[in-house]
Amino acid sequence: MEDSRATSAQPARSQPPGSRSRSAQPPRTEPPNTRPAPAPGLGADLHLDLPWSGTTGVRAALIGALRDAVRSGRLAPGTRLPSSRSLAADLGIARNTVADAYGELVAEGWLTARQGSGTRVARRVVPPEPAPPRTPPTAGPRRRPAYDLRPGSPDVSSFPRAAWLSAARRALTAAPHDAFAYGGPAGRPELRRALADYLARARGVRTDPERIVVCAGFKQGLAVVSRVLRAGGERDVAVESYGLNFHWDLMRRAGLRTMPLPVDDRGARTDELAGLTGVRTVMLTPAHQFPTGVSLHPDRRAAVVDWASRAGGLVVEDDYDGEFRYDRNPVGALQGLDPERVLYLGTSSKSLAPALRLGWMVVPAHLMDEVLAVQGAGEWPTGALEQLTLAEFLESGAYDRHVRGMRLRYRRRRDQLVAALAERAPRVRVSGIAAGLHAVLQLPPGTERSVVQGAAWQGLAMDGLSRFRHGADPRGAGEPGAEDLGAAELGDALVVGYGTPPDHAFTGALEALCRALPG
C-alpha cells in the first residue's frame, strides 16, 4: 500500500509570560494499541510525497522525494530545509531517518549543511533527466522467466561454499611466496600435478603435469587451440553438425572454417572424415555429445584416432559432461587411446560453477611450445589463488565427494523428469539421458518453434534442438545458413536442461514443462 504524506508545519501556540501549565485536569486517556499523533514541526512547510512500501522503505523514499524535488527545480538552490526534528515530526517518522537522508544527500552534493546555517539546497547546476534509450520494439515477453530449463549450466545454488572456503584457507596458508608473483602461462604446478592424478584416475587420461596447461575456462582453451591451428597452416576444422554456436564462432574468429560432420544415434559420423578434403582436425564431444546426448560408438572412437594418425592430424576432445554418468560406468576419455593425436579440454564449469573460470588443456608434446606461446602472449590468466584452492580441493577428496553428491542429485531430477513425462505427456519420447545434465524430448514435426514460444509466454525458458544445428540462427530461429548444407536434420525436439534450476524450483519447472508440451 502506498502512503503519501505531506507536512504542514504550524507555529507553536504561546502562553503568557511566566506561566507554566500545571493543570489539575485529569490525564487524557487514549484507545489501546494507538499512539499519539506526532507533535507539529517548528520549521518551514515542505510538501513531500513519500510513496514508500515494504520493499522501498521510508529512508529510501525520503531520499528519492528530496532528490526529485531538487532535480525538478521545485526546491531552488539555496532553499533552507526544515530541521531534521521538525521534518520528522511533520512526517511522523523517526528523526534519525531524516538525519540519515540529509547526510546522504549532502554527501552526494544535492544539499549543503553548515553550522548555524542549517541544511540548504546546494547551489549547483542540476543536469536534466537523461532521455530514455531508444530501443527498437521487440516481439515476445521481456520479463525474466519464472523457470529456466535451458541446457549448459549446473545448479549453481549447490556450489559447495563451506568446503571451498575451507580449501581456500588451507591453500592460502600453505601457498609459497612465488604464488603471489606473476605466474607462467602453464599455470600453477600444484594444480597441474593434482589434475594429472585426477584425470588419470577418473577419466582415463594419459598425461603428466608438464603436458597440462591451465586456462580461464573452456572458451579460452578452445580459442588458444584455434589460434595455434591457424598459425600452423590449418584452414578447415570438422565439427559435429549439432553443438554450441559460440564454439564454432571462436574458431571462425581465429580464421578457421568449420565443416559439419553428421551426427546419428552412434555419435559423429567419423567415417566421413576421409571425404573432407584438406581437413586434418576434428572437434568432438565423445563422452556425451551435445545436444543429442549419445556417446561416440567404440568403433568410431577407434576409427577417428586411426584417421588422425594416418593424416597426421588432431582430434580436439571436449569432455562434455564426462563426470556425470548414471546408468553404466563412465566412458573414458578418447585421449587415452592416443595422447599424441588427441588434445583434451576439460573444465570445472559443470562440476563446480562457471564463475570459477577454471579449465585445462592436456596437450600433445609436439604442440606444447606453440600452445604456451599463444597462452603467454596476452591471454587473461586464471588467478593463482583459485588454482591453489582447486588443487587442494582435488587432493583432499572434496572434489570427488561433491561430484558424487551432485551425480545422485541430478539422477533424481532426471528420474523425476522421465516419470512426469510418462504420466503427463506419454507420446513424447525422451533420449540422451544416460549421462549429463540435459535430455532431448522429441516433438511432432513442425511443432518445435511454437512449443518454445508458447513456453516463453508462460514464463518457462527452454531451447529447441534446431538452435544447436550447425549454421542455425544463434537466436534460435533455426534457419539454415550457408555452411549448413552438410548437416543432417534430426527433426523437431526440445533440449531440456534439468540441471539448471535450483532444488526449490525444479518441481514448478517440471509442471510448467508439462503444460507447454503438445497434448
C-alpha positions as CSV (number, residue, x, y, z in Angstrom):
1,M,0.0,0.0,0.0
2,E,1.3,3.4,-0.9
3,D,1.3,6.2,1.7
4,S,1.6,9.8,0.6
5,R,2.3,12.2,3.4
6,A,2.6,16.0,3.3
7,T,4.0,18.2,6.0
8,S,2.0,21.1,7.4
9,A,4.2,22.7,10.0
10,Q,2.3,25.0,12.4
11,P,3.7,27.5,14.8
12,A,3.5,26.6,18.4
13,R,0.8,28.3,20.5
14,S,2.5,30.6,23.0
15,Q,1.4,31.1,26.7
16,P,1.5,34.2,28.8
17,P,5.0,35.1,30.2
18,G,5.9,33.4,33.3
19,S,3.0,30.9,33.2
20,R,3.5,27.2,33.2
21,S,0.8,24.7,32.8
22,R,0.2,22.8,36.0
23,S,-3.4,21.9,35.2
24,A,-5.4,19.8,37.6
25,Q,-7.4,18.4,34.8
26,P,-7.5,14.6,34.7
27,P,-5.0,13.0,32.4
28,R,-6.2,12.2,28.8
29,T,-6.7,8.6,28.0
30,E,-6.2,7.0,24.6
31,P,-7.6,3.9,23.0
32,P,-5.4,0.8,23.3
33,N,-3.0,-0.1,20.6
34,T,-2.7,3.5,19.3
35,R,0.0,6.1,19.6
36,P,-0.4,9.8,19.9
37,A,-0.2,11.9,16.8
38,P,3.2,13.5,16.4
39,A,3.6,17.0,17.6
40,P,3.6,19.5,14.7
41,G,7.0,20.6,13.5
42,L,8.5,24.0,14.2
43,G,10.2,24.7,10.8
44,A,9.0,25.9,7.4
45,D,6.4,24.0,5.5
46,L,7.7,21.4,3.0
47,H,5.5,19.2,0.9
48,L,6.9,15.8,0.0
49,D,5.2,12.8,-1.5
50,L,6.6,9.6,0.0
51,P,5.2,6.5,-1.8
52,W,7.0,4.0,0.3
53,S,6.2,0.4,0.6
54,G,7.5,-2.7,2.4
55,T,10.2,-3.1,-0.3
56,T,11.2,0.5,-0.7
57,G,11.5,1.7,2.9
58,V,10.9,5.1,4.4
59,R,14.5,6.3,4.2
60,A,14.9,5.4,0.5
61,A,11.5,7.0,-0.3
62,L,12.5,10.3,1.6
63,I,15.9,10.5,-0.2
64,G,14.2,9.9,-3.6
65,A,11.5,12.5,-2.9
66,L,14.1,15.2,-1.9
67,R,16.3,14.4,-4.8
68,D,13.4,14.7,-7.2
69,A,12.3,18.0,-5.7
70,V,15.8,19.4,-6.2
71,R,16.2,18.0,-9.7
72,S,12.9,19.3,-10.9
73,G,13.6,22.8,-9.6
74,R,10.8,22.8,-7.1
75,L,13.4,23.3,-4.4
76,A,15.6,26.2,-5.8
77,P,19.3,26.4,-5.0
78,G,19.8,28.0,-1.6
79,T,16.4,27.0,-0.2
80,R,16.7,26.2,3.5
81,L,15.1,22.9,4.6
82,P,13.3,22.2,7.8
83,S,15.4,20.8,10.6
84,S,15.5,17.0,10.9
85,R,13.5,17.2,14.1
86,S,10.8,19.4,12.5
87,L,10.5,17.4,9.3
88,A,10.4,14.1,11.2
89,A,7.6,15.4,13.3
90,D,5.7,16.6,10.3
91,L,6.1,13.3,8.5
92,G,5.5,11.1,11.6
93,I,8.8,9.3,11.2
94,A,12.0,8.9,13.2
95,R,14.3,11.8,13.4
96,N,17.3,9.6,12.7
97,T,15.7,8.6,9.4
98,V,15.6,12.2,8.3
99,A,19.1,12.9,9.6
100,D,20.4,9.9,7.6
101,A,18.6,11.1,4.5
102,Y,20.0,14.6,4.8
103,G,23.5,13.2,5.4
104,E,23.4,11.0,2.3
105,L,22.2,13.9,0.1
106,V,24.9,16.2,1.5
107,A,27.5,13.5,0.6
108,E,26.0,13.2,-2.9
109,G,26.2,17.0,-3.4
110,W,22.4,17.7,-3.5
111,L,22.4,19.6,-0.2
112,T,24.8,21.5,2.0
113,A,25.0,21.7,5.8
114,R,26.8,24.3,7.8
115,Q,26.8,25.1,11.5
116,G,24.4,27.9,12.1
117,S,23.1,28.0,8.6
118,G,21.1,24.8,8.6
119,T,20.6,22.4,5.7
120,R,20.1,24.1,2.3
121,V,19.8,23.1,-1.3
122,A,23.2,23.1,-2.9
123,R,23.9,25.9,-5.4
124,R,24.8,23.9,-8.5
125,V,23.6,23.2,-11.9
126,V,21.3,20.2,-11.9
127,P,21.6,18.2,-15.1
128,P,18.4,17.3,-16.8
129,E,16.9,13.8,-16.7
130,P,18.6,11.6,-19.3
131,A,16.4,10.7,-22.3
132,P,15.2,7.1,-22.3
133,P,17.3,4.9,-24.6
134,R,15.9,4.4,-28.0
135,T,15.4,0.6,-28.4
136,P,13.6,-1.0,-31.3
137,P,10.4,-2.7,-30.3
138,T,10.8,-6.4,-29.7
139,A,8.3,-9.1,-30.0
140,G,7.6,-11.5,-27.2
141,P,7.9,-11.3,-23.5
142,R,10.9,-9.5,-22.0
143,R,10.4,-10.4,-18.3
144,R,12.8,-12.7,-16.5
145,P,11.5,-16.3,-16.9
146,A,9.9,-17.8,-13.8
147,Y,11.6,-21.1,-14.7
148,D,14.7,-21.9,-16.6
149,L,15.3,-25.3,-18.3
150,R,17.9,-24.2,-20.8
151,P,20.9,-26.5,-21.0
152,G,24.5,-25.7,-20.4
153,S,24.5,-24.7,-16.7
154,P,24.7,-26.7,-13.4
155,D,22.6,-25.9,-10.4
156,V,24.8,-23.0,-9.2
157,S,22.9,-22.8,-5.9
158,S,24.6,-26.2,-4.9
159,F,28.1,-24.8,-5.1
160,P,30.0,-26.3,-2.1
161,R,30.7,-22.9,-0.4
162,A,31.8,-24.2,3.0
163,A,34.1,-26.9,1.6
164,W,35.6,-24.5,-1.0
165,L,36.2,-21.9,1.7
166,S,38.0,-24.5,3.9
167,A,40.2,-25.5,0.9
168,A,40.9,-21.8,0.2
169,R,42.1,-21.3,3.7
170,R,44.4,-24.3,3.7
171,A,45.7,-23.4,0.3
172,L,46.4,-19.8,1.3
173,T,48.2,-20.9,4.4
174,A,50.4,-23.3,2.6
175,A,51.0,-21.1,-0.5
176,P,54.6,-20.5,-1.4
177,H,55.8,-16.9,-1.8
178,D,56.1,-17.2,-5.5
179,A,52.4,-17.9,-5.8
180,F,51.8,-14.1,-5.3
181,A,54.1,-13.2,-8.2
182,Y,53.4,-13.2,-11.9
183,G,52.9,-16.8,-12.9
184,G,53.8,-18.7,-16.0
185,P,51.5,-19.4,-18.9
186,A,51.1,-23.1,-18.0
187,G,49.5,-22.4,-14.6
188,R,50.4,-23.4,-11.0
189,P,52.4,-26.6,-10.7
190,E,50.3,-27.7,-7.7
191,L,47.1,-27.7,-9.8
192,R,48.8,-29.4,-12.7
193,R,50.0,-32.2,-10.5
194,A,46.6,-32.6,-8.9
195,L,44.9,-32.6,-12.3
196,A,47.3,-35.2,-13.7
197,D,46.4,-37.6,-10.9
198,Y,42.7,-36.9,-11.0
199,L,42.3,-37.1,-14.8
200,A,44.3,-40.4,-14.9
201,R,42.2,-41.9,-12.2
202,A,38.7,-40.6,-13.1
203,R,38.8,-40.0,-16.8
204,G,41.5,-42.4,-18.1
205,V,43.7,-39.5,-19.4
206,R,47.3,-40.4,-20.0
207,T,49.5,-37.5,-19.1
208,D,52.0,-35.9,-16.8
209,P,51.9,-32.4,-15.2
210,E,54.2,-30.9,-17.8
211,R,51.7,-31.6,-20.5
212,I,48.8,-29.7,-18.7
213,V,48.0,-26.1,-19.3
214,V,45.6,-24.3,-17.0
215,C,43.3,-21.8,-18.8
216,A,40.4,-19.5,-17.8
217,G,37.6,-21.9,-18.8
218,F,36.8,-24.0,-21.8
219,K,36.3,-21.0,-24.1
220,Q,39.8,-19.6,-23.6
221,G,41.3,-23.0,-24.1
222,L,39.5,-23.5,-27.4
223,A,40.4,-20.0,-28.5
224,V,44.1,-20.8,-27.8
225,V,44.0,-24.1,-29.7
226,S,42.2,-22.5,-32.6
227,R,44.9,-19.8,-32.9
228,V,47.6,-22.5,-32.7
229,L,45.9,-24.5,-35.5
230,R,45.6,-21.4,-37.8
231,A,49.2,-20.4,-37.2
232,G,50.2,-23.9,-38.2
233,G,48.5,-23.6,-41.5
234,E,45.2,-25.2,-40.9
235,R,42.1,-23.7,-42.6
236,D,39.3,-26.2,-42.1
237,V,38.1,-28.0,-38.9
238,A,35.4,-30.7,-38.9
239,V,32.8,-30.2,-36.1
240,E,29.7,-32.1,-35.1
241,S,26.6,-30.9,-37.0
242,Y,24.9,-30.2,-33.7
243,G,26.7,-28.3,-31.0
244,L,27.3,-24.9,-29.4
245,N,27.3,-22.0,-31.8
246,F,29.8,-19.9,-29.7
247,H,32.4,-22.7,-30.0
248,W,32.2,-22.5,-33.8
249,D,32.4,-18.7,-33.6
250,L,35.6,-18.9,-31.6
251,M,37.2,-21.0,-34.3
252,R,35.9,-18.7,-37.1
253,R,37.3,-15.6,-35.3
254,A,40.7,-17.4,-35.3
255,G,40.4,-17.7,-39.1
256,L,39.2,-21.3,-39.3
257,R,36.3,-22.6,-41.3
258,T,34.0,-25.2,-39.6
259,M,32.8,-28.2,-41.7
260,P,29.8,-30.1,-40.3
261,L,30.1,-33.8,-39.6
262,P,26.7,-35.5,-39.4
263,V,25.5,-37.0,-36.1
264,D,23.3,-40.0,-35.6
265,D,22.4,-42.4,-32.7
266,R,26.0,-43.6,-32.6
267,G,27.6,-40.2,-32.4
268,A,29.5,-38.3,-35.0
269,R,29.9,-40.0,-38.4
270,T,33.7,-40.2,-38.2
271,D,33.8,-42.4,-41.2
272,E,33.1,-39.3,-43.4
273,L,36.2,-37.5,-42.3
274,A,38.2,-39.2,-45.1
275,G,35.9,-37.5,-47.6
276,L,36.6,-34.0,-46.3
277,T,39.4,-32.7,-48.5
278,G,42.0,-30.7,-46.6
279,V,40.6,-31.4,-43.2
280,R,43.2,-32.7,-40.6
281,T,41.5,-31.5,-37.4
282,V,38.2,-32.6,-35.9
283,M,36.5,-31.4,-32.7
284,L,34.3,-34.0,-30.9
285,T,32.3,-34.5,-27.7
286,P,32.8,-38.3,-27.5
287,A,31.7,-38.9,-23.9
288,H,28.3,-37.2,-24.2
289,Q,27.6,-35.5,-27.5
290,F,25.9,-32.1,-27.1
291,P,23.0,-31.8,-27.6
292,T,21.9,-35.2,-28.7
293,G,23.3,-36.9,-25.6
294,V,24.8,-40.0,-27.3
295,S,28.2,-41.4,-26.7
296,L,30.6,-42.0,-29.6
297,H,30.4,-45.6,-30.5
298,P,33.6,-47.6,-29.7
299,D,34.2,-48.5,-33.4
300,R,34.0,-44.8,-34.3
301,R,36.3,-43.9,-31.4
302,A,39.0,-46.2,-32.7
303,A,38.4,-45.1,-36.3
304,V,38.8,-41.4,-35.6
305,V,42.1,-42.0,-33.8
306,D,43.3,-44.1,-36.7
307,W,42.3,-41.3,-39.1
308,A,44.2,-38.7,-37.1
309,S,47.3,-40.9,-37.1
310,R,47.2,-41.6,-40.8
311,A,46.5,-38.0,-41.7
312,G,49.0,-36.5,-39.3
313,G,46.0,-34.7,-37.8
314,L,44.5,-33.8,-34.5
315,V,41.4,-34.6,-32.5
316,V,40.2,-31.9,-30.1
317,E,38.3,-33.6,-27.4
318,D,35.6,-31.6,-25.4
319,D,35.0,-33.9,-22.4
320,Y,31.4,-32.5,-22.1
321,D,29.6,-33.9,-19.0
322,G,32.1,-36.7,-18.8
323,E,31.8,-36.9,-15.0
324,F,28.0,-37.2,-14.8
325,R,27.0,-40.7,-16.0
326,Y,24.2,-42.5,-14.3
327,D,23.2,-45.9,-15.8
328,R,26.5,-47.5,-16.5
329,N,30.2,-47.0,-16.0
330,P,31.6,-43.7,-17.3
331,V,33.1,-43.6,-20.8
332,G,36.8,-42.9,-20.5
333,A,38.4,-40.0,-22.4
334,L,39.3,-40.5,-26.0
335,Q,42.7,-39.1,-25.3
336,G,43.7,-42.3,-23.6
337,L,43.8,-44.0,-27.0
338,D,46.4,-41.8,-28.4
339,P,47.8,-38.9,-26.3
340,E,49.9,-37.6,-29.2
341,R,46.9,-37.2,-31.6
342,V,44.2,-36.1,-29.1
343,L,44.2,-32.7,-27.4
344,Y,41.9,-32.9,-24.3
345,L,39.9,-30.0,-23.0
346,G,38.2,-30.0,-19.6
347,T,36.6,-27.5,-17.2
348,S,35.1,-27.1,-13.7
349,S,32.1,-25.2,-15.0
350,K,29.7,-28.1,-14.8
351,S,31.2,-30.0,-11.8
352,L,31.6,-26.8,-9.7
353,A,30.5,-23.5,-11.2
354,P,31.1,-21.4,-14.3
355,A,32.1,-18.4,-12.2
356,L,35.4,-20.0,-11.2
357,R,36.7,-19.7,-14.8
358,L,39.0,-22.8,-14.4
359,G,39.7,-25.1,-17.3
360,W,42.6,-27.2,-18.5
361,M,44.2,-28.5,-21.7
362,V,46.1,-31.8,-22.0
363,V,48.4,-31.0,-24.9
364,P,50.3,-33.4,-27.2
365,A,54.1,-32.9,-26.9
366,H,54.5,-31.6,-30.4
367,L,52.1,-28.7,-29.8
368,M,53.2,-27.7,-26.3
369,D,55.5,-24.9,-27.3
370,E,53.0,-23.3,-29.6
371,V,50.2,-23.5,-27.0
372,L,52.4,-21.9,-24.3
373,A,53.5,-19.2,-26.8
374,V,49.9,-18.2,-27.5
375,Q,48.8,-18.6,-23.9
376,G,51.6,-16.3,-22.7
377,A,51.0,-13.7,-25.4
378,G,48.2,-11.7,-23.7
379,E,45.6,-14.3,-22.7
380,W,43.9,-13.5,-19.5
381,P,45.2,-15.9,-16.8
382,T,43.3,-17.6,-14.0
383,G,44.2,-16.3,-10.6
384,A,46.9,-18.3,-8.7
385,L,44.8,-18.5,-5.5
386,E,41.9,-20.0,-7.3
387,Q,44.3,-22.6,-8.9
388,L,45.7,-23.4,-5.5
389,T,42.3,-23.8,-4.0
390,L,41.2,-26.2,-6.7
391,A,44.4,-28.2,-6.2
392,E,43.6,-28.5,-2.5
393,F,40.0,-29.3,-3.3
394,L,41.1,-32.2,-5.6
395,E,43.8,-33.6,-3.3
396,S,41.7,-33.5,-0.1
397,G,38.9,-35.6,-1.8
398,A,36.4,-32.8,-1.5
399,Y,36.0,-32.7,-5.3
400,D,35.2,-36.4,-5.6
401,R,32.7,-36.1,-2.7
402,H,31.0,-33.1,-4.3
403,V,30.8,-34.7,-7.8
404,R,29.3,-38.0,-6.3
405,G,26.7,-36.0,-4.4
406,M,25.7,-33.9,-7.4
407,R,25.6,-37.1,-9.5
408,L,22.9,-38.5,-7.2
409,R,21.0,-35.3,-7.1
410,Y,21.0,-34.9,-10.9
411,R,20.0,-38.5,-11.3
412,R,17.0,-38.0,-9.1
413,R,16.0,-35.0,-11.2
414,R,16.4,-37.0,-14.4
415,D,14.1,-39.7,-13.0
416,Q,11.5,-37.1,-11.9
417,L,11.6,-35.7,-15.4
418,V,11.1,-39.1,-17.1
419,A,8.3,-40.1,-14.6
420,A,6.5,-36.8,-15.1
421,L,6.6,-37.1,-18.9
422,A,5.4,-40.7,-18.8
423,E,2.4,-39.6,-16.8
424,R,1.6,-36.2,-18.4
425,A,3.0,-36.5,-22.0
426,P,3.3,-40.2,-22.8
427,R,3.7,-39.6,-26.5
428,V,6.9,-37.6,-26.0
429,R,10.0,-39.7,-26.4
430,V,12.9,-38.9,-24.2
431,S,16.6,-39.6,-25.2
432,G,20.1,-38.7,-24.2
433,I,19.6,-39.3,-20.5
434,A,22.3,-41.9,-19.7
435,A,24.6,-39.0,-18.7
436,G,24.9,-35.3,-18.5
437,L,22.6,-32.5,-17.3
438,H,20.0,-32.4,-20.1
439,A,17.5,-34.5,-22.0
440,V,16.2,-34.5,-25.6
441,L,12.4,-34.5,-26.0
442,Q,11.2,-35.5,-29.5
443,L,8.3,-33.4,-30.7
444,P,5.7,-33.9,-33.6
445,P,7.1,-32.5,-36.9
446,G,6.6,-28.7,-37.2
447,T,5.9,-28.0,-33.5
448,E,9.3,-27.1,-32.1
449,R,9.1,-23.3,-32.6
450,S,5.5,-23.0,-31.4
451,V,6.2,-25.0,-28.2
452,V,9.3,-22.9,-27.4
453,Q,7.4,-19.7,-27.9
454,G,4.4,-20.8,-26.1
455,A,6.5,-21.8,-23.1
456,A,8.2,-18.4,-23.1
457,W,4.9,-16.7,-22.8
458,Q,4.2,-18.8,-19.7
459,G,7.5,-17.9,-18.1
460,L,9.4,-21.0,-19.0
461,A,12.8,-20.6,-20.8
462,M,14.0,-23.6,-22.9
463,D,15.7,-24.3,-26.2
464,G,14.7,-26.2,-29.3
465,L,17.1,-28.6,-30.9
466,S,17.3,-26.6,-34.1
467,R,19.1,-23.8,-32.2
468,F,22.1,-26.0,-31.9
469,R,22.3,-27.1,-35.6
470,H,25.4,-26.0,-37.5
471,G,24.7,-22.8,-39.4
472,A,21.4,-22.1,-37.5
473,D,20.5,-18.7,-36.3
474,P,22.1,-18.3,-32.9
475,R,18.9,-16.6,-31.7
476,G,17.2,-19.9,-32.1
477,A,15.3,-19.4,-35.3
478,G,16.8,-22.5,-36.8
479,E,17.2,-21.1,-40.3
480,P,19.9,-22.9,-42.3
481,G,23.0,-20.9,-43.2
482,A,25.5,-21.0,-46.0
483,E,27.6,-23.6,-44.2
484,D,24.7,-25.8,-43.2
485,L,24.5,-27.9,-46.3
486,G,26.3,-30.9,-44.9
487,A,24.4,-31.1,-41.6
488,A,21.9,-33.9,-41.2
489,E,18.5,-32.8,-39.9
490,L,17.4,-34.6,-36.6
491,G,13.8,-33.4,-36.5
492,D,11.9,-31.3,-34.0
493,A,12.8,-31.6,-30.4
494,L,13.5,-29.8,-27.1
495,V,16.8,-29.8,-25.2
496,V,15.8,-29.6,-21.6
497,G,18.4,-28.7,-19.0
498,Y,17.2,-30.4,-15.9
499,G,20.4,-29.5,-14.1
500,T,19.8,-25.7,-14.3
501,P,17.1,-24.9,-11.8
502,P,17.7,-24.8,-8.0
503,D,16.1,-27.6,-6.0
504,H,13.2,-25.4,-4.8
505,A,12.2,-24.5,-8.4
506,F,12.6,-27.9,-10.1
507,T,9.1,-29.2,-9.4
508,G,7.5,-26.0,-10.6
509,A,9.7,-26.1,-13.7
510,L,8.6,-29.7,-14.5
511,E,4.9,-28.6,-14.1
512,A,5.4,-25.7,-16.5
513,L,7.2,-28.0,-19.0
514,C,4.3,-30.5,-19.0
515,R,1.8,-27.7,-19.6
516,A,3.9,-26.4,-22.6
517,L,4.2,-29.8,-24.3
518,P,1.6,-30.7,-27.0
519,G,-1.2,-32.9,-25.9
